[in-house]
Amino acid sequence: MMENDKDNAYLERAHAHSLEILQKQSISVLPESSVLEGARSTLLRNIPEHGLGIEQTVNHLLHDVAPGFNSSSLSANYYGFVIGGVTPAARIADNLVSTYDQNPSVHLPDQTVASNVEDKALRLLMDLLRFDQKEWSGVFSTGATASNVLGLACGREYILNERIKSRLGPDSGESVGSVGLLKACRVADVEEIDILTTMAHSSLFKASSILGLGRACVHDVGTSKGYVTFNLQKLEQHLKSGHHNKASVVVVSCGEVNTGLFATHSLAEVQALRNLCDKYGAWLHVDGAFGLFARLLDGIPEFETVAQGARGLTLADSIASDGHKFLNVPYDCGIFFCRHPCTAQQVFRNPNAAYLNTKSAATDTIQSPMNIGIENSRRFRGLPVYATLMAYGREGYADMLKRQIRFARAVAAYLFDHADFELLPKNIFSDRASIDKDIFIIVLFKAKNKTLNDTLVKRINASSKMYVSGTAWDNCPASRIAVSNWQVDPDRDLIIAKTVFENVLSEWFKESSKT
């Protein structure tokens, strides 16, 4: 199984194939259904008794399997899930990740600089987002969902431990991490833990289930149904009513997934949330999967309203985000920031494993990520982050985000003006001024004709020129455009989008006239 010249030749073939795909000027967003079925039919049904060899394997991967992959990351016109692509610098770094196969979860300063690179990558991110590095620590995770698990786990630990200290004294050794959730709740005299938020992403319900809190613990405290803004009076009622036998985590939706709207709109609003959390002993977490990066736009009048949605987030206790969205690094790169590293260590540290105590000097300040995150071993996620931030810097990423927002606003304006489409939410985007002020990177819309609307997503995606996702709004089908790829060109991509929309309408009118 040792690599030889023949093996390296096949590696070069694979690299050549990748370069050929990357250099294509035009690429379909989705493979045709016949191609998908063909690719599935070639997959192995059983493990071969004797290996088929690298030549046959490479041929199979390149000619049978790869044609069945979509181009969601390769194309600037994939607007389905809120995902980006992979910048050239991140792609180069990711090749090195596979070649060197480092495990940065264990800090091994006498053996590798991998954990140093990840520490620097996290610090560069804090610098990009204007976080005080003295107040915050961070770790990479698998994605925003895992980062929300980290945030709720730290919140659960903190709020219960504070209750235990108030009952047993500050020197009590009881904690969730040491005695478990059930016993900690009994000692803290807590019967239920609430997650209080607005228009929560599904990953928050999932995280609550994973942590033993239950999906039913997530409560919406918005101003009304379908609104992402906090009703502070309603929030305080929840916090106050359960203060004696409940504990709470408050979660800010920094970029709601259907509309892109923000739960907060100023430093003062976040400060009000912080004050309530401090008053009632709650943890304040931010789900900033993609909205967190609006902090890059501070001070730019064109994007003032969007920037306001990300102000004050440093008042939170923890923040979750995702590198594959706006940062445009490969999948498997979530970001988690926390202002309470000791709390994270209480949850995630590895006890009774002296061989994992690897610091070489008292001056070494880098914490092994395994003691503040989930995994003891994992991929070197931080290298593509480090490389892409080095290559493009603050201005490069700000330009990327500006292009994405300008394209989203141009599409939204086109749909708003069109006689056959309706921009959603209608009560928020009631004129062109609101579009130019409030649209971030999400455009929600529907066809005014119900029959067309029922098949609109399918018709758009059948073009293979662009891809949108289907969702629901006010109990009706809706279509969603999510813009986050680094390759977005507002002028070019608007022409493509308009052409697809007009072709969809033309085909539908032809079909309707025959019936």
Secondary structure, DSSP 8 states (H G I E B T S, - for coil): ----HHHHHHHHHHHHHHHHHHT-S---SS--HHHHHHHHHTS-SS--SS--HHHHHHHIIIIIIGGG---TTT-TTEESSS-----HHHHHHHHHHHHH---TTS--TTT-SHHHHHHHHHHHHHHHTT--TTT-EEEEESSHHHHHHHHHHHHHHHHHHHHHHHHH-TT----HHHH-HHHHHHHHT--EEEEEESS--HHHHHHHHHTTS-GGGEEE-BSSTT--SB-HHHHHHHHHHTTTTEEEEEEEEBS-TTT--BS--SHHHHHHHHHHHHHHT-EEEEE-TTGGGGGGGTT-GGGHHHHHTTTTGGGSSEEEEETTTTT---SS-EEEEES-HHHHHHHH---S-GGG----STT-----GGGTSS-SS---THHHHHHHHHHHHHHHHHHHHHHHHHHHHHHHHHHHH-TTEEEESTTT--SHHHHHHH--SEEEEEESSHHHHHHHHHHHHHTSS-EEEEEEETTEEEEEEE---TT--HHHHHHHHHHHHHHHHHHHHHHHHH-
